[in-house]
Amino acid sequence: MWYNNRDVRVEEMSTPQIGLGELLVRVEASGICGSDVMEWYRLDRAPLVLGHEIGGQIVAAGDGVEGYKEGDHVSAAHHVPCNTCYYCLSGHHTVCDTLRQTNFDPGGFAEYIRMPAINVDRGVFLLPNEVSFEEATFIEPLACVLRGQRRAQMQPSQSVLVIGSGISGLLHIQLASALGAGPIIATDVSNYRLEAAQHFGADIAIHAEEYSPDRLRQVNQGRLADLVIVCTGATSAINQALESVERWGTILFFAPTNPGVTIPISINELFWRNDITFTTSYAGSPNDYATALELIRARRVRVREMITHRLGLAETGLGFQLVAEAHNSIKVIIEPQR
């Protein structure tokens, strides 16, 4: 039960009761997301059980459930769209009102969760034998990355600058590499994460304190980056992105800032003269989840190597500290059955 990043408690609660069309899932692994530690985004709803990156096993299926049975290994989308509204029919599922109102009961940092019928209908994914429970926790974040790169219209052979090499940045690096982009340049304030960036496919890793647009030109044939992906909400990183995008290039703002942050932008310099595209991305659609699962199954994106910590439910508070401090951790997995 999350009260804040420094106050995470183990509390007893009843096992959820399932109804028509619902599933009861025993959680075997649940990843801590960077959004889980954004206190400004969560505090007004505390206390609550967080966790939306899950792999688990079905222990009960309600009447009317088809395609799933007790014992199946699954992952699931916590937010699912209606598939019938204006936004969904336009292909923009992640701004659907239904998607923003759906969720697990309670959350992934629990021994058991109830999958509501709407999630079962369009957001539960059977795990193939090649995908473990802990690998399944990467399906949701990779789905978000997939949608982000699709929104940014990333193309093979484009030069890509990833600012911020945490878990999202590393997934962007891996996916861009798998899709044929290059060179891929990564920056971060942590040498530990810069080493990880190179391990997972970055051609060049530059410490944020040593980075400059001139340095980028030196390693990118005299040009700035065709695509800049900003995976941190720091204003310094956003300003770097504005200075680092090539004419006719794109900036993908993948991470939120703190509330109230504004950035001055030169309309003439960035848009009128240089034809720069700005875009953002939130969440992923069911199709993105399915594609992410296949990429993980095929080992096109190597996720098991990104796990640095596996903790039991009683150690969830430690997990939140590790993710919030962002020092020597990449992916922290909670295993409620330990």
C-alpha positions as CSV (number, residue, x, y, z in Angstrom):
1,M,0.0,0.0,0.0
2,W,1.7,3.2,-1.2
3,Y,1.4,6.3,0.9
4,N,4.4,8.1,-0.6
5,N,7.8,7.0,-1.9
6,R,9.2,6.7,1.6
7,D,6.1,5.1,3.2
8,V,5.2,1.8,1.5
9,R,3.5,-0.7,3.8
10,V,2.5,-4.4,3.7
11,E,-1.2,-4.5,4.6
12,E,-3.7,-7.3,4.6
13,M,-6.8,-7.1,2.4
14,S,-9.3,-9.5,1.1
15,T,-8.7,-11.5,-2.0
16,P,-10.8,-9.8,-4.7
17,Q,-14.0,-11.6,-5.7
18,I,-14.6,-12.1,-9.4
19,G,-17.9,-11.9,-11.3
20,L,-19.2,-12.5,-14.8
21,G,-16.5,-12.3,-17.4
22,E,-13.7,-11.6,-14.9
23,L,-10.4,-13.3,-14.0
24,L,-8.5,-13.7,-10.8
25,V,-4.8,-13.6,-11.4
26,R,-2.0,-14.5,-9.0
27,V,0.7,-12.0,-9.6
28,E,4.1,-13.6,-10.1
29,A,6.1,-10.5,-11.1
30,S,5.3,-6.8,-11.2
31,G,7.7,-4.1,-12.4
32,I,8.1,-0.7,-10.7
33,C,7.5,2.0,-13.4
34,G,9.1,5.4,-13.3
35,S,5.6,6.9,-13.2
36,D,5.0,4.9,-9.9
37,V,7.5,7.2,-8.2
38,M,6.1,10.5,-9.5
39,E,4.6,11.6,-6.2
40,W,2.9,14.7,-7.7
41,Y,1.0,12.3,-10.0
42,R,-0.2,10.0,-7.2
43,L,-0.4,11.7,-3.8
44,D,-3.9,13.0,-4.2
45,R,-5.1,9.4,-4.5
46,A,-3.0,7.8,-1.7
47,P,-3.1,5.4,-0.1
48,L,-3.4,3.0,-3.0
49,V,-1.9,-0.2,-4.4
50,L,0.2,0.6,-7.4
51,G,1.7,-1.7,-10.1
52,H,0.6,-2.0,-13.7
53,E,3.4,-4.0,-15.3
54,I,2.5,-7.6,-14.5
55,G,3.0,-11.3,-15.3
56,G,0.9,-13.8,-13.5
57,Q,-1.2,-17.0,-13.5
58,I,-4.9,-17.3,-13.8
59,V,-6.3,-19.0,-10.7
60,A,-10.0,-18.6,-11.4
61,A,-12.2,-17.6,-14.4
62,G,-15.7,-16.2,-14.0
63,D,-18.8,-17.3,-15.9
64,G,-18.8,-16.3,-19.5
65,V,-15.0,-16.1,-19.9
66,E,-13.8,-17.6,-23.2
67,G,-10.2,-18.1,-24.3
68,Y,-8.7,-18.2,-20.8
69,K,-8.6,-20.9,-18.2
70,E,-7.2,-21.7,-14.8
71,G,-3.4,-22.2,-15.0
72,D,-2.8,-19.9,-18.0
73,H,0.2,-17.6,-17.8
74,V,-0.8,-14.1,-18.8
75,S,0.1,-10.4,-18.9
76,A,-2.5,-7.7,-19.1
77,A,-3.1,-4.0,-20.0
78,H,-4.3,-2.1,-16.9
79,H,-5.9,0.6,-19.1
80,V,-8.1,-0.5,-22.1
81,P,-10.0,1.5,-24.7
82,C,-13.7,1.3,-25.6
83,N,-12.9,0.8,-29.3
84,T,-16.1,2.6,-30.3
85,C,-15.5,6.3,-29.5
86,Y,-14.3,9.0,-31.9
87,Y,-10.8,8.7,-30.6
88,C,-10.6,4.9,-30.9
89,L,-12.1,4.9,-34.4
90,S,-9.5,7.5,-35.4
91,G,-6.7,5.3,-34.2
92,H,-6.0,7.3,-31.0
93,H,-6.9,4.7,-28.4
94,T,-4.7,6.2,-25.7
95,V,-6.8,9.4,-25.4
96,C,-10.1,7.4,-25.0
97,D,-12.0,8.3,-21.9
98,T,-12.6,4.6,-21.1
99,L,-8.9,3.9,-21.3
100,R,-8.2,6.5,-18.7
101,Q,-10.9,5.1,-16.3
102,T,-10.1,1.4,-16.4
103,N,-7.6,-0.4,-14.1
104,F,-6.8,-3.5,-12.2
105,D,-8.3,-4.3,-8.8
106,P,-6.3,-3.5,-6.7
107,G,-2.8,-3.1,-8.4
108,G,0.1,-5.3,-9.4
109,F,1.9,-5.0,-6.1
110,A,-0.4,-7.5,-4.5
111,E,-0.7,-11.3,-4.4
112,Y,-3.9,-11.4,-6.4
113,I,-5.7,-9.0,-8.7
114,R,-9.1,-9.0,-10.3
115,M,-9.2,-8.4,-14.1
116,P,-12.5,-6.6,-14.9
117,A,-14.5,-8.0,-17.8
118,I,-13.5,-5.1,-20.1
119,N,-9.8,-5.9,-19.5
120,V,-10.4,-9.6,-20.1
121,D,-12.2,-8.8,-23.3
122,R,-9.4,-6.7,-24.9
123,G,-6.4,-6.5,-22.6
124,V,-5.3,-9.9,-21.4
125,F,-2.5,-11.6,-23.3
126,L,-1.5,-15.3,-23.1
127,L,2.2,-15.8,-22.5
128,P,4.0,-18.1,-24.9
129,N,6.4,-20.7,-23.3
130,E,9.4,-18.6,-24.3
131,V,8.3,-15.6,-22.2
132,S,8.7,-15.7,-18.4
133,F,6.6,-13.9,-15.8
134,E,9.4,-11.3,-15.2
135,E,9.9,-10.7,-19.0
136,A,6.1,-10.2,-19.2
137,T,6.5,-7.1,-17.0
138,F,8.2,-5.3,-19.9
139,I,5.2,-5.7,-22.3
140,E,3.5,-2.6,-21.0
141,P,6.5,-0.2,-21.1
142,L,7.7,-1.6,-24.4
143,A,4.2,-1.0,-25.8
144,C,4.4,2.6,-24.7
145,V,7.8,2.9,-26.5
146,L,6.4,1.4,-29.6
147,R,3.6,3.9,-29.8
148,G,6.1,6.7,-29.1
149,Q,8.4,5.8,-32.0
150,R,5.4,5.3,-34.3
151,R,4.1,8.7,-33.4
152,A,7.6,10.1,-34.1
153,Q,7.6,8.3,-37.5
154,M,11.0,6.8,-36.8
155,Q,12.7,5.5,-40.0
156,P,15.6,3.1,-40.6
157,S,18.9,4.8,-40.9
158,Q,17.8,7.9,-39.1
159,S,20.2,9.3,-36.5
160,V,18.6,9.1,-33.0
161,L,19.5,11.0,-29.9
162,V,18.1,9.5,-26.6
163,I,18.3,12.0,-23.7
164,G,18.0,10.0,-20.5
165,S,19.1,6.4,-20.3
166,G,16.8,5.0,-17.7
167,I,14.5,2.1,-18.4
168,S,12.4,4.0,-21.0
169,G,15.5,5.4,-22.7
170,L,17.1,1.9,-22.9
171,L,13.9,0.4,-24.4
172,H,13.9,3.2,-27.0
173,I,17.6,2.5,-27.8
174,Q,16.9,-1.2,-28.2
175,L,13.8,-0.7,-30.3
176,A,15.4,1.9,-32.5
177,S,18.4,-0.4,-33.0
178,A,16.1,-3.4,-33.9
179,L,14.3,-1.2,-36.4
180,G,17.5,-0.2,-38.1
181,A,18.1,3.3,-36.9
182,G,21.6,4.7,-36.5
183,P,23.7,6.1,-35.3
184,I,22.1,6.0,-31.9
185,I,23.5,8.4,-29.4
186,A,22.6,8.3,-25.7
187,T,23.2,10.7,-22.9
188,D,22.6,10.5,-19.1
189,V,24.0,11.9,-15.9
190,S,25.0,8.4,-14.7
191,N,28.0,6.5,-15.9
192,Y,26.3,3.3,-14.9
193,R,23.4,4.0,-17.2
194,L,25.6,5.1,-20.0
195,E,27.4,1.7,-19.9
196,A,23.9,0.1,-20.0
197,A,23.0,2.3,-23.0
198,Q,26.0,1.0,-24.9
199,H,25.3,-2.6,-23.9
200,F,21.8,-2.3,-25.2
201,G,22.6,-0.8,-28.6
202,A,23.7,2.8,-28.4
203,D,26.6,3.5,-30.8
204,I,27.8,6.4,-28.7
205,A,27.2,7.3,-25.0
206,I,28.0,10.8,-23.8
207,H,27.8,12.1,-20.2
208,A,25.3,14.9,-19.9
209,E,27.9,17.2,-18.5
210,E,30.1,16.7,-21.6
211,Y,27.3,16.8,-24.1
212,S,26.7,19.7,-26.5
213,P,25.3,20.1,-30.0
214,D,28.8,20.5,-31.3
215,R,29.8,17.1,-29.7
216,L,26.7,15.6,-31.4
217,R,27.9,16.9,-34.8
218,Q,31.3,15.4,-34.2
219,V,29.9,11.9,-33.9
220,N,27.1,12.3,-36.5
221,Q,28.8,13.3,-39.7
222,G,28.5,17.0,-39.0
223,R,24.7,16.9,-38.5
224,L,22.3,17.1,-35.5
225,A,19.9,14.3,-34.8
226,D,17.0,13.4,-37.1
227,L,15.0,12.2,-34.1
228,V,15.5,13.3,-30.5
229,I,13.7,11.3,-27.8
230,V,13.5,13.0,-24.4
231,C,13.2,10.4,-21.6
232,T,13.5,12.8,-18.7
233,G,11.4,15.7,-17.6
234,A,14.4,17.9,-16.6
235,T,14.2,21.3,-18.2
236,S,17.9,21.2,-19.1
237,A,17.3,18.0,-21.1
238,I,14.4,19.7,-22.9
239,N,16.5,22.7,-23.8
240,Q,19.2,20.3,-25.0
241,A,16.7,18.6,-27.3
242,L,15.6,21.9,-28.8
243,E,19.3,22.6,-29.7
244,S,20.0,19.1,-30.9
245,V,17.4,18.4,-33.6
246,E,18.3,18.6,-37.3
247,R,16.3,20.7,-39.8
248,W,13.1,18.8,-40.7
249,G,13.7,16.6,-37.7
250,T,11.4,15.5,-34.8
251,I,11.5,15.7,-31.1
252,L,9.5,13.1,-29.1
253,F,8.8,14.3,-25.6
254,F,8.3,10.9,-23.9
255,A,8.6,11.9,-20.2
256,P,6.4,14.4,-18.4
257,T,7.9,17.4,-16.5
258,N,6.9,18.5,-13.0
259,P,3.6,20.3,-12.8
260,G,3.7,23.9,-14.0
261,V,6.9,23.7,-16.1
262,T,6.9,25.8,-19.2
263,I,9.6,26.2,-21.9
264,P,10.0,29.2,-24.2
265,I,10.1,28.2,-27.8
266,S,11.1,30.3,-30.9
267,I,8.3,29.7,-33.4
268,N,10.3,31.3,-36.2
269,E,13.5,29.4,-35.6
270,L,12.1,25.9,-34.8
271,F,8.9,25.8,-36.8
272,W,8.9,28.3,-39.6
273,R,12.5,28.2,-40.7
274,N,13.6,24.7,-39.7
275,D,10.3,22.7,-40.0
276,I,10.8,20.9,-36.7
277,T,8.0,18.5,-35.5
278,F,7.2,18.2,-31.8
279,T,5.2,15.2,-30.6
280,T,4.4,13.3,-27.4
281,S,3.1,9.9,-26.5
282,Y,1.1,8.5,-23.7
283,A,0.5,4.8,-23.0
284,G,0.0,2.1,-25.7
285,S,-2.9,0.5,-27.5
286,P,-3.8,-3.2,-27.4
287,N,-2.1,-3.7,-30.7
288,D,1.1,-2.2,-29.2
289,Y,0.9,-4.7,-26.4
290,A,0.6,-7.6,-28.8
291,T,3.6,-6.3,-30.9
292,A,5.6,-5.8,-27.7
293,L,5.0,-9.3,-26.6
294,E,6.1,-10.7,-30.0
295,L,9.3,-8.6,-29.9
296,I,10.1,-10.0,-26.4
297,R,9.3,-13.5,-27.5
298,A,11.5,-13.3,-30.5
299,R,14.3,-11.7,-28.5
300,R,14.4,-8.7,-30.8
301,V,14.3,-6.6,-27.6
302,R,16.3,-8.2,-24.7
303,V,14.6,-7.5,-21.5
304,R,15.7,-10.1,-19.0
305,E,19.2,-8.5,-19.0
306,M,17.6,-5.2,-17.9
307,I,16.5,-6.6,-14.5
308,T,18.8,-5.5,-11.8
309,H,16.7,-6.2,-8.7
310,R,14.2,-8.9,-7.8
311,L,12.5,-8.2,-4.5
312,G,9.7,-9.8,-2.4
313,L,6.5,-8.0,-1.5
314,A,7.8,-6.9,1.9
315,E,10.7,-5.2,0.1
316,T,8.6,-3.1,-2.1
317,G,9.5,0.0,-0.2
318,L,13.2,-0.6,-1.0
319,G,12.2,-1.1,-4.6
320,F,10.6,2.4,-4.6
321,Q,13.7,3.9,-3.1
322,L,15.9,2.3,-5.8
323,V,13.8,3.6,-8.6
324,A,13.3,7.0,-7.1
325,E,17.0,7.5,-6.5
326,A,17.9,6.2,-10.0
327,H,21.5,5.3,-9.2
328,N,22.6,1.7,-9.7
329,S,19.3,0.1,-10.8
330,I,17.6,-0.3,-14.2
331,K,14.5,-2.5,-13.7
332,V,13.2,-3.4,-10.3
333,I,10.8,-6.4,-10.2
334,I,8.5,-7.2,-7.2
335,E,7.7,-10.9,-6.8
336,P,4.7,-11.1,-4.5
337,Q,4.8,-14.9,-4.1
338,R,8.4,-14.9,-2.7
